[in-house]
Amino acid sequence: SLTYVEPAVMWLVAVWAIARGSDAVSGELNRGTLEMMLAQPVSRLAVLRSQIAVMVGGLIVLAAATWFGTAAGVALMGSARGIYTFGGHMKWAPAIVAGYAASIACHMFINGKLF
């Protein structure tokens, strides 16, 4: 299976995405700091970059927690019996990092003129 269908992980990612999205859109407004932020000599691109950095950092933490949690669970439960190794689990890390980088690069290429 190429999909990850653990319900707890899907729920956690969905809740995080909704919370992060709503905070990115209305967080400063709800905290009453939007006017102060916009009054600073900071470009909108810098504000957008900071939101993107927080989002990417959160995704990295969620992905790492999922990955290591899965590895630890399989190893501790002993369901692999020598077939599964942690190194085999981690061999896909460069491909996943390259995928994240490619998706960010495509987004910036397609939507760069909007910034």
N, C-alpha and C positions, 0 to 999 in steps of 0.2 A: 504494500500500500504506500502510495506517495503522499498521502494526506495525514495530518496529525489531528485526530478526532477526540482527544482527551477532553471530556466536558468541562473539567475544572479549568484547564488552560484556555479553552475557547471562551468561557465565561469571563475569566480574568482579562483576556485581551479585549473582549468587547466592552467591558466596564471601563478599562483604561482608555480605550479609544474614544468612547463617549465623553468621559471626564476630561481628557486632554483636549479634545476638539471644542468642547464648550468653554473650557478655560482659555483657550487660545483666542476665541472669538469675543467672549464677554468677561473674561477674568479681570482685566484692568478696569473695565467699566463698573463691575460690581464692587470692586475694592475701593473705588473712588480715586484711583491713581492714573486714569487715562489722560486727563488734562495735563497733569504734571509730567507724564511721560512724553506726550506730544509737544510740550513746551521746551523740551530739552533739544539741543542741537544734534539729534540723532536721526539719521535717515530712516525712512520706512523700510528700506532694504535691510538695515541693521536690525530693526525690530523683528522683521520676518526671519532673518538668519538666526536670531536668538531663539525664536519659537521652533524653528526647524532643528536646531541643535538640541533643544530639550526633548523634542519628539524622537529624534534619532537615538539619543542617549537612553531614553526610556525603552525604546524598542530593543536596543542592544541588551539592556538589563533583563527584559522579559525573555528574549531569545536565549540568553545565557542561562537564566534560571530554569527555563524549560528543558534546555539541552542537558545541563548537569543533573537536573532532577530525574530526567528519564534515564540517564546513564547510571546514576546512583540506585534508582529503583530496580532496574534490570539486574545490576550487579548484586545488590543485596538480596533480591528475591531468588537469585540463582536459577532463573528460568532459562538461561542460555547454556549452561554447563560446558563452558569452554569455547562455544561458538562465538559468543559475544565478547568483545574486548573494548575497553575504553578507547584505545587507540583507533580501533575500527570505527567507533562512533565519532571520533574527532577528525577523521580523514576528510570529511566533507566541509570542514570549517572554511578553507580558502574559497570553495565554490559559493558558499553562502555569503561570505563577505564580498566577493566579487559581484554577486547578485544585488546586494544592497547598494554597492557603489554604482553599478550600472543603472539601477532604478533611479537613484538620485541624479545621476548625470543626465538621463533621459528627461526627467522632470525639469531640470534646469535648462536643457536644450529646447524643449518644447515651450515652456512657460517663462523663459528668461526675459523676454521682452515685456512681460507684465510687471517686472520689478523695477 
